[in-house]
Amino acid sequence: YRVDRKIGVGGFGLPMHRSRIGEEVALKLIYIGSDYPQVLRVEKETYDTLSGGVGIPRVRWYGQECDFYVLVHDLLGPSLEDLFNYCGRTFSLKTILLLAERHKDVGGRHQTT
């Protein structure tokens, strides 16, 4: 793999784009000494719970590398921020409602009754 570029700014980690021939993945790093080093582990566990769902990335690897916890997962496409920038940093009401509906569907999938 090689690190190609930063693909966003996460709330807790640093999302990066990595690639090798024919394969692109997202790489998230969080410093071990940060205030919330467990965030990536929880994200990995969430992806594992939701695995197989539409729009849920497959986790390729999670672990410690030097001074960082690292989560590697499938790169699904442009980030929400990429799309927001593409749209001139304005979403239509329709887009916002579609995103809210999608969020509700994904969020409800792992709730217990």
C-alpha positions as CSV (number, residue, x, y, z in Angstrom):
1,Y,0.0,0.0,0.0
2,R,0.9,3.6,-0.3
3,V,-0.7,6.6,1.3
4,D,-2.1,8.8,-1.4
5,R,-3.9,11.6,0.3
6,K,-5.9,12.8,3.3
7,I,-9.6,12.2,2.5
8,G,-11.2,14.1,5.4
9,V,-11.0,15.3,8.9
10,G,-12.5,13.0,11.4
11,G,-13.8,13.9,14.8
12,F,-11.2,11.7,16.5
13,G,-8.9,10.3,13.8
14,L,-7.2,11.1,10.5
15,P,-8.8,9.5,7.5
16,M,-6.4,8.7,4.7
17,H,-6.6,7.2,1.3
18,R,-4.3,4.2,0.5
19,S,-4.0,2.2,-2.6
20,R,-2.2,-0.5,-4.4
21,I,-2.7,-1.9,-7.8
22,G,-6.5,-2.5,-8.3
23,E,-7.5,-1.8,-4.7
24,E,-8.4,1.3,-2.7
25,V,-9.0,1.4,1.0
26,A,-9.6,4.0,3.7
27,L,-7.1,4.2,6.5
28,K,-8.0,5.8,9.8
29,L,-5.3,6.7,12.3
30,I,-5.6,7.7,15.9
31,Y,-2.7,8.5,18.2
32,I,-2.5,6.1,21.2
33,G,-2.0,9.0,23.6
34,S,-5.2,10.7,22.5
35,D,-8.1,11.3,24.8
36,Y,-10.3,8.7,23.1
37,P,-8.0,5.9,21.7
38,Q,-10.9,3.4,21.9
39,V,-13.0,5.2,19.2
40,L,-11.5,3.1,16.3
41,R,-12.1,-0.1,18.1
42,V,-15.7,0.8,18.7
43,E,-16.0,1.8,15.0
44,K,-14.6,-1.5,14.0
45,E,-17.0,-3.4,16.2
46,T,-19.9,-1.3,14.7
47,Y,-18.8,-2.2,11.2
48,D,-18.6,-5.9,12.2
49,T,-22.1,-5.8,13.7
50,L,-23.6,-4.1,10.5
51,S,-21.5,-6.2,8.1
52,G,-23.2,-7.3,4.9
53,G,-25.5,-4.2,4.8
54,V,-25.6,-1.9,1.9
55,G,-23.1,0.9,2.3
56,I,-21.3,-0.7,5.2
57,P,-17.5,-1.0,4.5
58,R,-15.7,-4.3,5.0
59,V,-13.0,-4.0,7.7
60,R,-9.6,-5.2,6.2
61,W,-7.5,-4.8,9.4
62,Y,-7.5,-3.2,12.8
63,G,-4.6,-3.0,15.2
64,Q,-1.7,-1.0,16.6
65,E,1.1,0.2,14.4
66,C,3.9,2.2,16.2
67,D,2.2,5.0,18.1
68,F,-1.2,4.7,16.4
69,Y,-4.3,2.6,16.3
70,V,-5.2,1.9,12.7
71,L,-8.4,0.9,11.0
72,V,-8.3,-0.1,7.4
73,H,-11.6,-0.6,5.5
74,D,-13.1,-0.6,2.0
75,L,-13.3,2.8,0.4
76,L,-16.9,3.1,-0.7
77,G,-16.8,6.3,-2.7
78,P,-16.8,10.0,-2.2
79,S,-17.3,11.1,1.4
80,L,-20.3,13.2,2.4
81,E,-18.0,16.2,2.7
82,D,-16.8,15.6,-0.9
83,L,-20.4,15.6,-2.1
84,F,-21.1,18.7,-0.1
85,N,-18.2,20.5,-1.7
86,Y,-19.2,19.3,-5.1
87,C,-22.7,20.8,-4.5
88,G,-21.2,24.2,-3.6
89,R,-21.5,23.5,0.1
90,T,-25.3,23.5,-0.2
91,F,-27.6,20.5,-0.1
92,S,-31.2,20.8,-1.3
93,L,-34.0,19.9,1.1
94,K,-34.6,16.7,-0.9
95,T,-31.0,15.7,-0.3
96,I,-31.2,16.4,3.4
97,L,-34.4,14.4,3.7
98,L,-32.9,11.5,1.8
99,L,-29.8,11.5,4.0
100,A,-32.0,11.7,7.1
101,E,-34.0,8.7,5.9
102,R,-30.8,6.7,5.1
103,H,-29.4,7.5,8.6
104,K,-32.7,6.4,10.2
105,D,-32.6,3.1,8.2
106,V,-29.0,2.3,9.1
107,G,-29.4,3.4,12.8
108,G,-32.5,1.2,13.2
109,R,-30.9,-1.9,11.8
110,H,-29.0,-2.8,15.0
111,Q,-31.6,-1.8,17.6
112,T,-33.2,-4.6,19.6
113,T,-37.0,-4.8,20.2
